[in-house]
Amino acid sequence: MGLCQPAGIAGEEACDGAMNMHQPIKKWLVGITAFLAILFVALYFLNWNLLRPYISGKVTNATGRSFAINGDLTVHLGLRPRVIANDIVMGNAQWGGAPNMAEIKRLEFSVDLLALLAGHLNFPEVAMSAPRIAFEVDKDGTSNWAFKAQDKNEPTQLPQIGALRIDHGNATYRDPRADTDLTLEVNTLDDQHAPESMSQVTGKGRFRGMPSTVSARGGALLSLRSAENPYPITMHAVLGTTKVSADGVLIDPLHLKGENVHFTLEGNDLAQLYRLVGVPLPPTPAYKIAGVLNHAGDVWALQSLKGVVGRSDLRGDFSVDVGQKPQFIKADLFSNNLDMADLGGFIGADRGDKPADKLPPSDKLLPTEPFSLEKLRAANADVTFHGLKIMTQKMPLEKMEAHMFVDNGALKLAPLNFSVAGGSLEMQIRMDGRQQRIATHADIVAKGLHLDKLMPTEKMGAVSAGTLGGRAQLDMNGNAISQMLGSANGEAALIMDGGTVSELALRLSNLDIANSLARLIGGDRSTPIRCMVGSLNAVNGDFQIKAMVLDTPKLNLHGTGDVNLSTEALNVRLTAESKSFSLASLRGPVNISGTLKHPVVRPEMGNVIARVGLAAALGSVTAGIGALIPLLEFGEKEPSHCTELIAQAKADVGVKASDMAPRKSSGKR
């Protein structure tokens, strides 16, 4: 029976019409099938090399760069055609150093036809053999991977790639502005223990002027684009004297939306990180720190930091917000054992990391290395630091607390406090680095410093007691500590009300030979201090002594002169006024001259020689007893002016008595 069963005359006519409609459809289907068959046969036997000029022209017009397929071009047909192209060359920019930007020995990829019909480029597999890519940046900042002008508002549509394999890949990166020239070798590794192939990158060259090497291994290169699957990475790099190791995962690495990487950082100087990553840090001795790198938005955080800098331990958290202009640094750092020598780089002083015979000779004691205005302006900051135990050779420091703010080149340390010799040293410092010479204001207050703890290594320190207080207010300018103090203007005062001091030290200050010998033979002992006052007036770095008095029942010691911190010259004259009897006293005075680094202490010899000569003459007449007469020191009971001197010293620096009042000593009066 047929497909059409007519029922009457009308049915026969309908059946004939339907058969007439199907005949053209069948003809079209037969025609399309025949065309596709012929096309398939034609494509199968087509010499694809004939299309190379056409493809080269299209790529050249699209990129503005010369492009050629110099080897065979082959296509294996199927639902996912496989294309093989050999010896591909793309020209470089006219200013480029390399003749070609890209050379690929062999490129093989498959194409998803269904996605292509929908208007999408989808390459399920891509394999490259011996690709050589040159990335270059011109002196004006132009990159050779920027092709013909395109609409910047229109995002670039990259093709989808399912799997990527690179064998013996080579990439170079050159940027003369940053003095960078790196060569990287890239390979895909097959690891039978891994669910997918791994990638390996090794390289060497120069990064920001420093010889550098890098070795990294991670997941498949195409996994970098996936935000769902964290990308594993292990990396070791040496950049100059800085060593970096990292082990962890990158989350959505192409968009830099998160990391969880354990890292180790080691080097000779933290200041070198400014050249590497643009984070301004002060000079330090050798260091090694470890922590966890996290990233959210524009904030890069180094958490759970732990390590050593010089001989000091360090721990805490550190973050940089690169989204702010300038970048913003936030840190909260601690040290259980802090060596003060490791902080020398903060003030331009020797950090103790160089042998003495390697340091350049200098007659200056004050630090001369300038602060970096570039670093001061490179970031805003809010940094706190706590040193719980301090190691130092010269000062009995116990603890340190600092809070530093930087705002557009203006730095403030408030507070910068030390626990010193049973008391405290409290400072507030402002430095304005917005001009070429830093303008600095320092307000320094000393409270309750114990004299015996200030001189713990001195032979006479054990019998010296009492507490000191003082204050200094200085305005300075300059880019190094030596320049700042050498330009200082302001006032400074130091007072001690009560306490005791070594009698031997007092006798020696008056060249009191007889009583000094008695103290050396019979043992030193303390003598009460009514008061000690030092008041200085600074004018352009010259600290002039307005008043310097040590008042005791044995003698009064007066000081005059000045200390010029611009030249570091000393010109101080100490004069003792004895209040007690002595069989042999040469009576000074004592001059302190020379420089801060090389002081010279000597008595004024004119008075000493005259008295010694007279003693010798009388000795020849009186058979020895008369030789002591010119050396006798009977002393005069002078009234103490301690109250007036202390009040004046406090008034000189414009502070209340409570601001710098030392604690009374419990020593014998």
Buried (B, 14 or more C-beta within 10 A) or exposed (E): EEEEEEEEEEEEEEBEEEEEEEEEEEEEEEEEEEEEEEEEEEEEEEEBEEEBEEBBEEBBEEBEBBBBBEBBBBBEEEEBBBBBBBBBBBBBBEEBBBEBBBBBBBBBBBBBBEBEEEEEEBBBBBBBBEBBBBBBBBEEEEEBEEEEEEEEEEEEEEEBBEBBBBBEBBBBBBBEEBEBBBBBBBBBEEEEEEEEBBBBBBBBBBBBEBEBBBBBBBBBBBBBBBEEBBBBBBBBBBBBEBBBBBEBBBBBBEEEEBBEBEBBBBBBBBBBBBBBEBBBBBBBBBBBBBBBBBBEEEBBBBEEBEBBBBBBBBBBBBBBBBEEEBBBBBBBBBBEEBBBBBBBBBBBBBBBBEEEEEEEEEEEBBBEBBBBBEBBBBBBBBBBBBBBBBBEEEBBBBBBBBBBBBEEBBBBBBEBBBBBBBBBBBBBBBBBBEEEBBBBBBBBBBBBBBBBBBBEEEEBBEBBBBBBBBBBBBBBBBBBBBBBBBBBBBBBBBBBBBBBBBBBBBBBBBBBBBBBBBBEEEEBEBBBBBBBBBBBBBEEBBBBBBBBBBBBBBBBBBBBBBBBBBEBBBBBBBBBBBBBEBBBBBBBBBBBBBBBEEEEEEBBEEBBEEBBEBBEEBBEEEEEEBBBEBBEBEBEEEEBBBEEBBEBBBEBBEBEEEBBBBBEBEBEE
